[in-house]
Amino acid sequence: MRPIQNVFEPGDYPDLLVGLAGPDDAAVWQLDDQRALVVTTDFFTPVVDDPYDFGAIAAANSLSDIYAMGAKPFLALNITALPNDLPTDISSEILRGGAEKAKEAGVVIAGGHTVQDEEPKYGLVVLGFVEKKLMLTKGGLTPGDSLVLTKPLGFGCTTTALKQGKADETDVSEVVGWMKRLNRTASSLANEFKLSAATDVTGFSLLGHAIEMAEASGVAINFDYGKIGFVSGATKYAKMGTFPAGAIDNRSYYGSQVSFDSAIDEASQMLLFDPQTSGGLLLGIPKGKITAFKSRAEELDQPIWEIGEVRDGQGITVSST
């Protein structure tokens, strides 16, 4: 249910290229024949203990929606909710982490808004520009496309293990490094190869976001489980059952649209429903471009996993190798 769908009719806003007709990663407003403005916002509660890392991860996550549309971010505003008794040195570190990550992305944070709340929350409103011919959407997949993921999975179950006091320090450090990594290079690669289909893998999990792409494109998707990348501790924590509540929600909502090979056990299935914070981009790449794309990604030190393909039909299948 979309509460505003009967208030704003897409046909009344011809310059709104993306935003009302179907779900995507950001709103896109046409500026002229060549360019469009891309706008997004995101914020959440801490996923790690270190306040600086939390701020940097939240900023990278907010910026990711701009990159997922093929755009270049340039301006942001802070969205901050903090407990009244939170020590100043902690709140300062959250904001510093966000500011330094934004600066790394070439983005200026020009203010924002702060309210009091019982639990810390932080994120950004982000604006970016995109050339219309380079814009990425969830609806650009074509049968025969290869599907590439630019970060591994397993962030949700690892950070939940951290909250439960069960995570190894090295596993947490690995996940933090991935979550703080910008999707800038992956987005630039998509622009360089003139791709048309992308989304970032975040709270709805790999399968949830893939289903959104499949539905928007009118296609089916097959994933090869053996080719999907996972962080080092993912399987261990999956078998321990340290999944966030969102993973259960994702499976309940999207599970009926997914068919798993019988060789894939329950814990492994749940990893594909695991919510990711600041996850990678899922890109559709025409078969004729995949070899050159992989070679260029290696040159740019951009990790990628070729994890599946687009097919005729509908729904998601996950095979095992």
C-alpha positions in Angstrom: 0.0 0.0 0.0 1.3 3.5 -0.9 -0.6 6.1 1.1 0.3 9.0 -1.2 -0.6 7.2 -4.5 -4.0 8.8 -4.7 -2.6 12.3 -3.9 0.1 12.7 -6.5 -0.7 11.3 -10.0 2.4 10.6 -12.1 0.8 12.2 -15.2 0.5 15.5 -13.4 4.3 15.8 -13.0 6.0 15.1 -16.4 9.4 16.3 -15.1 9.4 13.6 -12.4 11.1 10.9 -14.3 11.3 8.4 -11.4 9.4 8.5 -8.1 5.7 7.9 -8.3 5.0 5.2 -11.0 7.0 2.5 -9.3 9.7 1.8 -6.6 13.3 2.8 -7.3 16.3 3.9 -5.4 15.8 7.6 -5.6 13.6 10.3 -7.1 14.7 11.8 -10.4 13.6 15.3 -11.6 14.3 16.4 -15.2 16.2 19.7 -15.4 16.6 19.9 -19.2 17.0 17.6 -22.2 20.4 16.3 -21.0 20.4 16.4 -17.2 18.3 15.4 -14.2 18.5 15.9 -10.5 18.5 12.8 -8.3 17.3 13.1 -4.6 17.3 10.5 -1.8 17.3 10.2 1.9 18.1 7.4 4.4 18.9 7.1 8.1 19.0 4.4 10.7 20.1 3.3 14.2 23.7 2.2 14.9 24.8 -1.1 13.3 28.2 -1.1 14.9 29.6 0.1 18.3 32.2 2.7 17.1 30.4 6.1 16.6 32.8 7.2 13.8 32.3 4.0 11.9 28.5 4.4 12.4 28.5 7.9 10.9 30.7 6.8 8.0 28.6 3.8 7.2 25.3 5.8 7.4 26.7 8.3 5.0 28.0 5.7 2.6 24.6 4.0 2.7 22.8 7.3 2.0 25.1 8.1 -0.9 24.6 4.6 -2.4 21.1 5.4 -3.7 22.5 8.2 -5.8 25.2 5.8 -7.2 22.5 3.2 -7.9 20.8 5.6 -10.3 24.1 6.3 -12.2 24.3 9.8 -10.7 27.1 11.8 -9.1 26.3 13.2 -5.6 27.3 16.8 -4.8 25.3 18.1 -1.9 23.9 16.6 1.4 22.1 17.5 4.6 22.4 15.7 7.9 19.4 14.0 9.5 20.3 13.4 13.1 18.3 12.2 16.2 20.3 12.0 19.4 19.5 11.2 23.1 19.7 14.3 25.3 22.2 12.5 27.6 24.5 11.2 24.8 28.1 12.4 25.5 29.2 15.2 23.1 32.3 13.3 22.1 30.1 10.4 20.8 27.7 12.6 18.8 30.7 14.6 17.4 32.3 11.4 16.2 29.1 10.3 14.4 28.9 13.5 12.6 32.7 13.5 11.8 32.4 10.0 10.3 29.6 11.1 8.1 31.3 14.3 7.1 34.6 12.7 6.2 32.9 10.0 4.1 30.9 12.6 2.3 34.0 14.6 1.6 35.6 11.4 0.2 32.7 11.2 -2.2 33.2 14.8 -3.3 30.0 15.9 -1.4 29.5 18.9 0.8 27.2 18.6 3.8 25.6 22.0 4.1 23.7 21.8 7.3 20.8 19.6 8.3 18.4 19.0 11.2 18.7 17.4 14.7 16.0 16.3 17.1 16.1 14.5 20.4 15.3 10.8 20.5 15.8 7.9 22.8 18.1 6.0 20.4 20.7 7.6 18.1 19.8 7.8 14.4 21.8 9.3 11.6 21.8 9.6 7.8 21.7 12.1 5.0 19.5 13.8 2.4 21.6 13.6 -0.8 21.3 15.3 -4.1 23.1 14.3 -7.3 23.2 15.0 -11.0 22.8 12.4 -13.8 23.0 12.6 -17.6 19.6 11.2 -18.7 21.2 8.8 -21.2 23.3 7.3 -18.3 20.5 6.9 -15.8 20.2 3.5 -14.2 16.8 2.1 -13.0 15.5 -1.2 -11.7 13.5 -1.7 -14.9 16.4 -1.9 -17.3 17.1 -5.7 -17.3 16.9 -7.7 -20.6 16.9 -11.5 -21.0 20.5 -12.6 -21.5 22.0 -10.0 -19.2 24.6 -11.2 -16.7 24.0 -10.1 -13.1 27.0 -8.7 -11.2 27.2 -7.9 -7.5 29.9 -5.4 -6.3 30.0 -6.3 -2.6 29.7 -9.6 -0.7 26.7 -10.5 1.5 26.4 -11.3 5.2 26.5 -7.9 6.7 23.2 -8.3 8.6 23.9 -11.6 10.3 27.4 -10.4 11.3 26.3 -7.1 12.8 23.5 -8.9 14.6 26.1 -11.4 16.0 28.0 -8.3 17.2 24.9 -7.0 19.0 24.5 -10.4 20.7 28.1 -10.5 21.8 28.9 -13.5 19.5 31.0 -11.9 16.7 34.7 -12.2 16.2 36.5 -8.9 16.0 38.1 -9.8 12.7 34.8 -10.6 11.2 33.3 -7.3 12.4 36.3 -5.4 11.0 35.9 -7.0 7.6 32.2 -6.1 7.4 32.8 -2.5 8.6 35.3 -2.1 5.8 32.8 -3.2 3.2 30.0 -1.1 4.6 32.2 2.0 4.6 33.2 1.5 1.0 31.6 3.8 -1.4 29.8 2.5 -4.5 31.3 5.3 -6.5 33.6 3.2 -8.7 30.9 0.6 -9.4 28.6 3.4 -10.5 31.3 5.0 -12.7 31.8 1.6 -14.3 28.1 1.3 -15.1 28.3 4.7 -16.7 31.4 3.8 -18.7 29.7 0.7 -20.1 26.4 2.6 -20.6 24.5 0.1 -18.6 20.8 0.7 -17.9 19.8 -1.6 -14.9 21.0 -1.3 -11.3 19.9 -1.3 -7.7 21.8 -1.3 -4.5 21.4 -4.2 -2.1 20.2 -3.0 1.2 17.4 -3.7 3.7 15.3 -5.9 1.4 18.2 -8.3 0.9 19.6 -9.6 -2.4 16.4 -11.5 -3.2 14.1 -8.7 -2.3 15.8 -6.1 -4.4 16.3 -8.6 -7.2 12.5 -9.3 -7.2 11.9 -5.5 -7.5 14.2 -5.5 -10.6 12.6 -8.5 -12.1 9.1 -7.2 -11.7 10.0 -3.7 -13.0 11.8 -5.3 -16.0 9.2 -8.0 -16.7 11.8 -10.8 -16.5 12.9 -13.8 -14.4 16.3 -14.1 -12.7 18.4 -17.1 -11.9 21.2 -16.9 -9.3 24.0 -19.4 -9.0 24.5 -19.8 -5.2 28.1 -21.1 -5.6 29.1 -17.8 -7.3 27.7 -15.4 -4.7 30.3 -13.7 -2.5 30.0 -13.8 1.3 32.0 -12.2 4.0 34.2 -14.6 6.0 31.9 -15.1 9.0 28.6 -15.2 7.1 28.1 -19.0 7.0 29.2 -19.3 10.6 26.7 -16.7 11.9 24.0 -18.0 9.6 24.3 -21.4 11.2 24.1 -19.7 14.6 20.9 -18.1 13.5 22.0 -14.5 14.2 19.8 -12.9 11.6 18.1 -9.5 12.2 14.3 -9.4 12.3 14.4 -8.0 8.8 15.6 -11.2 7.4 12.5 -13.0 8.7 10.3 -10.3 7.3 12.1 -10.5 3.9 11.6 -14.2 3.7 7.9 -13.9 4.7 7.2 -11.2 2.1 9.4 -12.4 -0.8 9.8 -16.1 -0.2 6.8 -17.2 -2.3 8.5 -15.7 -5.4 11.8 -17.6 -4.9 12.5 -21.3 -5.8 15.6 -22.8 -4.3 17.5 -25.9 -5.4 17.0 -28.7 -2.8 20.7 -28.8 -2.1 20.7 -25.3 -0.6 20.1 -25.6 3.2 18.0 -23.3 5.4 20.8 -21.3 6.7 22.2 -20.6 3.2 18.8 -19.6 2.0 18.4 -17.2 4.8 21.7 -15.5 3.8 20.0 -14.4 0.6 17.2 -12.8 2.7 19.7 -11.1 5.0 19.3 -7.3 5.1 22.4 -5.4 4.1 23.5 -2.0 5.3 25.5 -0.1 2.6 25.6 -3.1 0.4 26.9 -3.3 -3.1 25.3 -2.6 -6.5 23.4 -5.3 -8.4 24.0 -4.6 -12.1 22.6 -6.0 -15.3 25.3 -6.3 -18.0 24.6 -7.4 -21.6 26.5 -10.6 -22.5 28.5 -8.8 -25.1 30.0 -6.5 -22.5 30.6 -8.8 -19.6 34.2 -9.8 -20.5 35.3 -6.2 -21.0 33.4 -5.1 -17.9 35.2 -7.7 -15.7 38.6 -6.7 -17.1 38.0 -3.0 -16.5 36.7 -3.7 -12.9 40.0 -5.5 -12.2 42.0 -2.5 -13.5 40.1 -0.2 -11.2 40.4 -2.6 -8.2 36.6 -2.9 -8.1 35.6 -6.4 -6.7 32.7 -8.0 -8.6 30.9 -11.4 -8.5 29.1 -12.6 -11.6 26.2 -14.3 -9.8 23.4 -15.0 -12.2 21.6 -14.2 -15.4 18.3 -12.7 -16.6 15.8 -15.0 -18.3 12.4 -14.8 -19.8 9.5 -15.4 -17.4 9.0 -14.2 -13.9 10.2 -14.9 -10.3 13.6 -15.9 -8.9 15.3 -19.3 -9.0 18.5 -20.1 -7.0 20.5 -23.0 -8.3 23.5 -24.7 -6.7 26.9 -25.7 -8.1 
